[in-house]
Amino acid sequence: MNIMITGGTGLLGKALIDSKERDDEVLVTYLGNYTVPDQGEIKYLKLDILDQAGHEKIFREFKPEVVIHTASIGSPDYAEQHQELTWSINVDGTDKLAELCDRHGARLIYISSNGIYDGDQAPYSEDAIARPINYYGRTKLEGERRALKARNLPAIVRPILMYGWNNTYERDNIVSMSLKKFNKGETVKAYDDVFSNSLLADECARAIWRIIETKATGAFNIAGAERASIYALLRTAAKIFGFAEDLVKPVKQGYFNELVKRPVDTSYDTTKMEKVLKIAPLSLVEGLTRMKAAQK
Ligand SMILES: NC(=O)c1ccc[n+]([C@@H]2O[C@H](COP(=O)([O-])OP(=O)(O)OC[C@H]3O[C@@H](n4cnc5c(N)ncnc54)[C@H](OP(=O)(O)O)[C@@H]3O)[C@@H](O)[C@H]2O)c1
């Protein structure tokens, strides 16, 4: 099968490629001020999600049967400050891709976010009401609506806060960034009043491959097993990686003077993931232990 992954150099994109078991041809697109060489059946192409002609060419020549659309502006603060650009990438980019998928009969798997929820009604199952509290969340929710223009078995995947090994040229996540600081003996301040059931990026990738294999459709809230604060997540990470847990210091939301409020608790109810995709959520210890085992 021919599979295209937009934003395939990011955290989730890397996990998708690392966990690929099937014998597929994969075309990865990214924006980057860096160049990634092809690796066997995985080809890399610099292509802005807004480059319509470039995407038309891919659909004519590579003919993807499945498109996993991870490319996005993912920082709520950046999104708030750059609203026009964020709308064009997260919403218009998804809209145009969905139209192309629809025209060519390709399956679209759109990667949304826990940012579509207000954080006051956890745990969130797939049929909970989506009520974003910041601009980033609004663009991801509108992206979901646009993605449904692709009518051939569309699926929406909503990862919760993800951690794992990122490509070195890409942005860090909360765990990889904290490990760098622990290594230098530096402390990390983390919220003890913001909660989620954080997710190893590889497990999100596993859910996506399972959706592709089983032709599952609809929305999937993908998360780990444990509701924990970011503070608790990082203390567990320090412990698993052999650092002193007291390198992590608790602070309250607002401490970092963020531009926008984050939803306080977007923990998921993972019943659908477990029943339909047959994936058991990982505890923090299990997820972080797997991350440690994959350390290079
Ligand atoms: N990470 C999380 O905790 C989390 C939680 C919930 C939902 N999500 C969602 O999951 C998806 C993947 O997240 P991630 O953390 O893996 O992302 P990431 O590490 O930030 O990577 C984003 C990817 O998108 C690419 N990209 C950005 N703008 C682009 C553009 N205009 N055209 C083409 N490519 C572009 C980036 O390329 P360059 O770096 O080369 O610019 C990169 O490959 C996103 O849709 C995000 O909203 C993430």
PDBQT file of the ligand as one rigid body, heavy atoms in Angstrom, charges set to zero:
ROOT
HETATM    1  N1  LIG A 301       2.685  16.215  20.892  1.00  0.00    +0.000 N 
HETATM    2  C1  LIG A 301       1.585  16.139  21.619  1.00  0.00    +0.000 C 
HETATM    3  O1  LIG A 301       1.642  16.016  22.864  1.00  0.00    +0.000 OA
HETATM    4  C2  LIG A 301       0.230  16.173  20.942  1.00  0.00    +0.000 A 
HETATM    5  C3  LIG A 301      -0.928  16.080  21.742  1.00  0.00    +0.000 A 
HETATM    6  C4  LIG A 301      -2.168  16.094  21.119  1.00  0.00    +0.000 A 
HETATM    7  C5  LIG A 301      -2.271  16.193  19.745  1.00  0.00    +0.000 A 
HETATM    8  N2  LIG A 301      -1.123  16.313  18.987  1.00  0.00    +0.000 N 
HETATM    9  C6  LIG A 301      -1.270  16.399  17.528  1.00  0.00    +0.000 C 
HETATM   10  O2  LIG A 301      -0.530  15.338  16.975  1.00  0.00    +0.000 OA
HETATM   11  C7  LIG A 301       0.031  15.735  15.714  1.00  0.00    +0.000 C 
HETATM   12  C8  LIG A 301       1.505  15.435  15.712  1.00  0.00    +0.000 C 
HETATM   13  O3  LIG A 301       2.107  16.115  16.794  1.00  0.00    +0.000 OA
HETATM   14  P1  LIG A 301       3.682  16.059  17.013  1.00  0.00    +0.000 P 
HETATM   15  O4  LIG A 301       3.937  16.456  18.423  1.00  0.00    +0.000 OA
HETATM   16  O5  LIG A 301       4.193  14.793  16.463  1.00  0.00    +0.000 OA
HETATM   17  O6  LIG A 301       4.127  17.256  16.085  1.00  0.00    +0.000 OA
HETATM   18  P2  LIG A 301       5.572  17.939  15.969  1.00  0.00    +0.000 P 
HETATM   19  O7  LIG A 301       6.609  17.090  16.626  1.00  0.00    +0.000 OA
HETATM   20  O8  LIG A 301       5.428  19.355  16.376  1.00  0.00    +0.000 OA
HETATM   21  O9  LIG A 301       5.809  17.862  14.395  1.00  0.00    +0.000 OA
HETATM   22  C9  LIG A 301       4.986  18.566  13.517  1.00  0.00    +0.000 C 
HETATM   23  C10 LIG A 301       5.302  18.144  12.113  1.00  0.00    +0.000 C 
HETATM   24  O10 LIG A 301       4.496  18.924  11.216  1.00  0.00    +0.000 OA
HETATM   25  C11 LIG A 301       5.341  19.526  10.258  1.00  0.00    +0.000 C 
HETATM   26  N3  LIG A 301       4.769  20.783   9.799  1.00  0.00    +0.000 N 
HETATM   27  C12 LIG A 301       4.476  21.885  10.525  1.00  0.00    +0.000 A 
HETATM   28  N4  LIG A 301       3.989  22.852   9.727  1.00  0.00    +0.000 NA
HETATM   29  C13 LIG A 301       3.970  22.332   8.470  1.00  0.00    +0.000 A 
HETATM   30  C14 LIG A 301       3.590  22.821   7.215  1.00  0.00    +0.000 A 
HETATM   31  N5  LIG A 301       3.111  24.068   7.042  1.00  0.00    +0.000 N 
HETATM   32  N6  LIG A 301       3.709  22.011   6.122  1.00  0.00    +0.000 NA
HETATM   33  C15 LIG A 301       4.202  20.751   6.259  1.00  0.00    +0.000 A 
HETATM   34  N7  LIG A 301       4.585  20.228   7.429  1.00  0.00    +0.000 NA
HETATM   35  C16 LIG A 301       4.484  21.002   8.522  1.00  0.00    +0.000 A 
HETATM   36  C17 LIG A 301       6.660  19.729  10.990  1.00  0.00    +0.000 C 
HETATM   37  O11 LIG A 301       7.700  19.911  10.041  1.00  0.00    +0.000 OA
HETATM   38  P3  LIG A 301       8.943  20.870  10.428  1.00  0.00    +0.000 P 
HETATM   39  O12 LIG A 301       9.303  20.590  11.848  1.00  0.00    +0.000 OA
HETATM   40  O13 LIG A 301       9.961  20.445   9.468  1.00  0.00    +0.000 OA
HETATM   41  O14 LIG A 301       8.477  22.267  10.266  1.00  0.00    +0.000 OA
HETATM   42  C18 LIG A 301       6.762  18.401  11.730  1.00  0.00    +0.000 C 
HETATM   43  O15 LIG A 301       7.190  17.390  10.841  1.00  0.00    +0.000 OA
HETATM   44  C19 LIG A 301      -0.329  17.208  15.532  1.00  0.00    +0.000 C 
HETATM   45  O16 LIG A 301      -1.436  17.271  14.670  1.00  0.00    +0.000 OA
HETATM   46  C20 LIG A 301      -0.693  17.683  16.928  1.00  0.00    +0.000 C 
HETATM   47  O17 LIG A 301      -1.653  18.706  16.874  1.00  0.00    +0.000 OA
HETATM   48  C21 LIG A 301       0.127  16.299  19.554  1.00  0.00    +0.000 A 
ENDROOT
TORSDOF 0
